Amino acid sequence: MYRLVLALFCLAIFTPANAQELNCTVTINSDQVGQTNQQVFKTLERSLNDFMNKTKWSNRIYKDQERVNARMFITVSEYESNRFTADIQIQSSRPVFNTSYETPIFNYKDNQFNFFYIEFQPVVFSENTFDSNLVGVLSYYAYVMLGLDADTFALEGGTEYFKKAQAIVTQAQGNNSAGWSKSASERTRFELVDNILSNTYREFRVAMYNYHRKGMDVLADNNSSGKQVVSGSIRLLGTMAKRRPNAFLLQTFFDAKSEEIVNVFSDGPKMDVVKLKETLNSAAPFYSSTWNKIKY
């Protein structure tokens, strides 16, 4: 009996943790609706938190400390007959080696998020079917966040996740919900993952890896070397901007990174930032006032 207990104890110790991939907080804001009964929004919020954190999104084994930290803010502007009109803000981050700092990876607002939901209905993901726009949108962004996170640890490490996001886009084409098709006037989910996987924008994924794994992760031990790599990653994006000005991926990158870039180059060992600021103003002119904060 003692040996059996000892064996089970050892198995518990040495069996690797099989945690889900996301550590995601979903918050629903219904202030604009003016609904007296808030129960349906609270039920939905609990359901979506369970959905994001308890769904197994891949076959990879994640330890608890490896889960991707994320937040989703859903703002409902209209609610009638189980139909929700909303937007969704998605944010994700990951820790920087040898620090307590979390570097932002993704910060994006999707304004085309309309869905039907009946209180207490199951929210379940299936790879082979597109059951609802609610499940489809959240599953799509789960894979985008996982893919971007993986790209910061290994060059093009997130490809399998991006392909799953792309598969959801394909399934959604017959759904007639906004945000899934290619559009000449609006940024869509189709365009985001299509651009990430396209060789036309390969610099983006190389820059994501270099910036984080060879740059940010090095800053604590060698600030000067880390800053040089971060600067080189931005120059790489500048090259892409010359070929594809106003690219969707440039917007998503700098939406997440603008304040961090200012902080990185306004602290620690001094370096020449004149050319860096020229590149930033060329690649992301929409943040020109932010780049002016870089003083040396």
C-alpha positions, 0 to 999 in steps of 0.5 A: 500500500505504501509503495502504491501511495508513493508511486501516485505521489511521484506521478503527480510530481513528475507528470507535466502540467497540461494547462490550457493556453490562455489566461484571458479576462473577458469584460462586458460593458453594457452601459450604452444599452440602458437595460434594467436587467443586467443578468444576461450580460453577467451570464454571458461574461461568465460563459465567455471567460470559461470558454476562453480559458477552458477550451483546449486550443491546440495539442501543445502542452502549456505549463501554467506559467506559459499561458498567454495573458490576455484581456477582451473588452466587449462593449455592447451598444445595442441589445434586442431580441437576443441580438447584440451589436458590439465592438471588441478590444483585444489585448495580449502580452507576454513576460520579458525575461529576467524582469517583472515587465509584461510587453504588449503583443497585440492591442486591437479594436474590432468594431464589427462584432454582432452576434446572437446569444440566448442566456445559458446557451452553450458556447463551444468551439468546433474546428469543423463547423462555424456555429455562431459569430460569437464563437467564431470571433472569439476563437479567431482572436484566440488563435491570433493571440496564440500565433503572435505570442509564439512568433515572439519566441521562435521565428514564424513559430505561430504559423499553425495557429494563424492557419487555424484562424484562417480556417475560421475565416474560410468557414465564416464566409457563408455566415453573412456577418460583418468583418470576415470578408476582404474589404476595400474600405475597412480592416477585416479579420480576413485581411489581418490573418491573410497579411500575417501569412503572406510573404509580402509582409514577411518582415513583420514576423521577422521583426516580431521575433527579433524585437522580442526574443533578441531585443526585449529579452536581452535588455535586462542583461545587456541594455545597449545590445537589446536596444540595438536589436529593437532599433534594427527590428523597427528598421526592418518594419521601415523597409516594409513600410516603403514597399507597403505604406499604410499596411494593416500590420504596421498599424497593429504593431505600433498600436501595441508598441508605441509607448513601449518604444518611447520608454525603451529609447528614453532610458538606459545607455544613450544611442543616436535616435535621429535615424530611428525617429525618421524611420518611425515617422515614416513607418507610423506617421499616425504616432508622430506626436509620440515619437517626439517624446524620444529625447535621445 
